[in-house]
Amino acid sequence: MRGFTLVELLVVISIIALLVAILLPSLRGARDQAKSVVCRSNIRQLHLANASYALENRDLFVPGASDMANGFGGRNRWHGARASAAVDPDPKKNTFDPEKGPLVNSLRDGKITGCPQRTEFVTDGARNAFEAGCGGYGYNLYGVGSRFYSNELTASDITKQAQYLLGWPAARIARPADTVMFTDTAFEQYHSQWGEYFIEYSFCEPPWSLDVTTQGPVERRGEPADWWLSTPSIHFRHRENTNVAWCDGHVSGERLANSKLGSDRHQLGWFGSLDNSAFAPIAVYSTP
């Protein structure tokens, strides 16, 4: 019985290396697909929690940021609460605690489960003092988590920024199957010392900025487009797709279609047409 020659060993090693090179992309793709499936389950759980919240709160979805006008963004978010409404020297007091959020009683294990396809989010209080804890998921603040689309606000209400106080009534979502509730999100930051990095961000920003008025919302479109376009926060981290939970409860994967000033290189942008129709709870609204 003779042993393997060096040439035979090299041939076997080459064949194994070739097989690994062929199979590795498929294995990576299967792993990414599994993460996307888990993410869809997580984001569906957020929808169910919000629907449960509405059942217990006069048919109103959870407000995204009920006291947004206070301090440097208030103490309350849909995903948590923090100790300080103003910037505190102690970063821990600036960071939202997800265990104190309004949805915890309706969530599995009483907490938000983060997207498994996370993008190395910076979560320390010094560099991410306001959004850690949302799991990499963003809420439709303007269309579902507030009253920006209402035409029932008085001038006094708007001065007090009362539009943030209450979420939108579930029964008044005109097109539930076509109205966004949650998506995958992230927010790009830059610091001269730390360079570019990502933080969690708890709102999925629509393409166009909104003004709230007593007659209803005004979608700020026009030139220059890069001025009125929002800073994109929808993150297409699942092979250039983002998972979306719609108001009727179904979840879909949507592909990156539009970006702002090269945001697509960071997988940030919008899906569908470049308008706010997917974020609006009403069928008709104004544009200047």
Secondary structure, DSSP 8 states (H G I E B T S, - for coil): -----HHHHHHHHHHHHHHHHHHHHHHHHHHHHHHHHHHHHHHHHHHHHHHHHHHHTTTB---S-TTTTSTTT-SEETTEE-S-SS--SSHHHHS-BGGGSTTGGGSGGGS----SS------STTT-TTTTTSTTEEE-TTTTSS-TT-S---HHHHHTTGGGTS--BGGG-S-GGGSEEEEEB-EEEEETTTEEEEE--SB---SBEEEEETTEEEEE--SSHHHHB----EE-TTTSEEEEEETTS-EEEEE--B-STTGGGGTEEB-SSSSSGGG-SSS--B--
